[in-house]
Amino acid sequence: MKKVEKLGIWMDHAKAHILHSSIDTIETKTISSKFTHLEKEHSLNKSENLMHHKEQHQQHEYYKEIGNVIKNYNEVVVFGPTDAKVELVNFLKQDRHFDNIKIVVENADKMTEHQEYAFVKAHFKI
């Protein structure tokens, strides 16, 4: 029987904090979107259509990078203040590799690192 691996992800459109939980500790890794505010302004100066296309492409790359981490887990809670978490789940639903992974989405405000740890521990009852 496969060991149940649990993962918490606090995210917004700019960055994701990947919180891997083990028995006594939680390890954090950060994944950042390449579409920054500066990138948006630069693209917008050229063309609004170009900016929108570039934003979509870079957001898909961001979601794909997070998805590559999620593939190694059985249970995932995705939480944060924006719609990025819902967009991520909708993106992952297009890939059958995620069919057997339990992914829960919850709303949450901006949090400190300690609040994120506490949220993940409470969700998985660690």
C-alpha positions as CSV (number, residue, x, y, z in Angstrom):
1,M,0.0,0.0,0.0
2,K,1.3,3.4,-1.0
3,K,2.2,5.8,1.9
4,V,-0.2,8.8,2.1
5,E,1.8,11.9,1.5
6,K,0.2,15.3,2.4
7,L,1.0,18.7,1.0
8,G,-0.2,22.2,1.7
9,I,0.1,25.0,-0.8
10,W,-0.5,28.6,0.1
11,M,-0.6,30.6,-3.1
12,D,-1.6,33.7,-5.0
13,H,-0.9,34.7,-8.6
14,A,2.7,35.7,-7.8
15,K,4.1,32.9,-5.6
16,A,3.3,29.6,-4.0
17,H,4.6,28.3,-0.7
18,I,4.9,24.5,-0.9
19,L,4.5,23.0,2.6
20,H,5.5,19.4,2.8
21,S,4.4,17.9,6.2
22,S,6.0,15.1,7.9
23,I,5.4,13.9,11.5
24,D,7.1,16.7,13.4
25,T,8.2,19.2,10.8
26,I,7.0,21.1,7.8
27,E,9.5,22.0,5.0
28,T,8.8,25.0,2.8
29,K,9.7,25.7,-0.8
30,T,8.7,28.7,-2.8
31,I,7.7,28.7,-6.5
32,S,7.4,32.2,-8.1
33,S,5.5,33.1,-11.2
34,K,7.7,34.7,-13.9
35,F,4.9,37.2,-14.7
36,T,5.9,40.0,-12.3
37,H,4.4,43.5,-12.1
38,L,7.5,44.9,-14.0
39,E,6.9,42.3,-16.7
40,K,3.3,43.3,-17.0
41,E,4.2,47.0,-17.4
42,H,6.8,46.2,-20.0
43,S,4.4,44.0,-22.1
44,L,1.5,46.5,-21.7
45,N,3.7,49.3,-23.2
46,K,4.0,47.2,-26.3
47,S,0.5,45.9,-26.7
48,E,-2.4,44.8,-24.4
49,N,-2.9,41.7,-26.5
50,L,0.8,40.8,-26.1
51,M,0.6,41.4,-22.4
52,H,-2.5,39.1,-22.0
53,H,-0.9,36.3,-24.1
54,K,2.4,36.5,-22.2
55,E,0.5,36.5,-18.9
56,Q,-1.5,33.4,-19.8
57,H,1.6,31.5,-21.0
58,Q,3.6,32.3,-17.9
59,Q,0.7,31.5,-15.5
60,H,0.4,28.1,-17.2
61,E,4.1,27.5,-16.7
62,Y,3.7,28.5,-13.0
63,Y,0.7,26.1,-12.6
64,K,2.6,23.3,-14.4
65,E,5.6,23.8,-12.0
66,I,3.3,23.5,-9.0
67,G,1.5,20.5,-10.6
68,N,4.9,18.7,-11.0
69,V,5.3,18.9,-7.2
70,I,1.7,17.8,-6.5
71,K,2.1,14.6,-8.6
72,N,4.2,13.1,-5.7
73,Y,1.4,13.4,-3.1
74,N,-1.9,11.8,-2.3
75,E,-3.6,14.6,-0.4
76,V,-3.3,18.3,-1.1
77,V,-4.8,21.4,0.4
78,V,-4.5,24.6,-1.6
79,F,-5.3,27.8,0.2
80,G,-4.8,31.5,-0.3
81,P,-6.5,34.9,-0.8
82,T,-6.9,35.0,-4.6
83,D,-8.6,32.9,-7.3
84,A,-5.2,31.4,-8.3
85,K,-5.9,28.3,-6.3
86,V,-9.1,27.7,-8.2
87,E,-7.4,28.4,-11.5
88,L,-4.7,25.9,-10.5
89,V,-7.2,23.1,-9.7
90,N,-9.0,23.8,-13.0
91,F,-5.7,23.6,-14.9
92,L,-4.9,20.3,-13.1
93,K,-8.3,18.7,-13.9
94,Q,-7.3,18.7,-17.6
95,D,-4.5,16.2,-16.8
96,R,-5.5,12.6,-15.8
97,H,-2.4,12.2,-13.6
98,F,-4.3,14.2,-11.0
99,D,-7.5,12.1,-11.0
100,N,-6.4,10.0,-7.9
101,I,-5.1,12.9,-5.9
102,K,-7.4,14.4,-3.3
103,I,-7.2,18.2,-3.8
104,V,-9.1,20.5,-1.4
105,V,-9.4,24.2,-2.0
106,E,-9.9,26.6,0.9
107,N,-10.0,30.4,1.2
108,A,-7.4,32.1,3.4
109,D,-6.0,35.5,3.9
110,K,-2.3,36.4,3.6
111,M,-0.5,34.6,6.3
112,T,2.9,34.5,8.0
113,E,5.0,31.4,7.6
114,H,3.9,30.2,11.1
115,Q,0.2,30.7,10.3
116,E,0.6,28.7,7.1
117,Y,2.2,25.9,9.1
118,A,-0.6,26.0,11.6
119,F,-3.2,26.0,8.8
120,V,-1.7,22.8,7.2
121,K,-1.3,21.1,10.6
122,A,-4.9,21.8,11.5
123,H,-6.2,20.8,8.1
124,F,-4.4,17.4,8.2
125,K,-4.9,17.1,12.0
126,I,-1.1,16.6,12.5
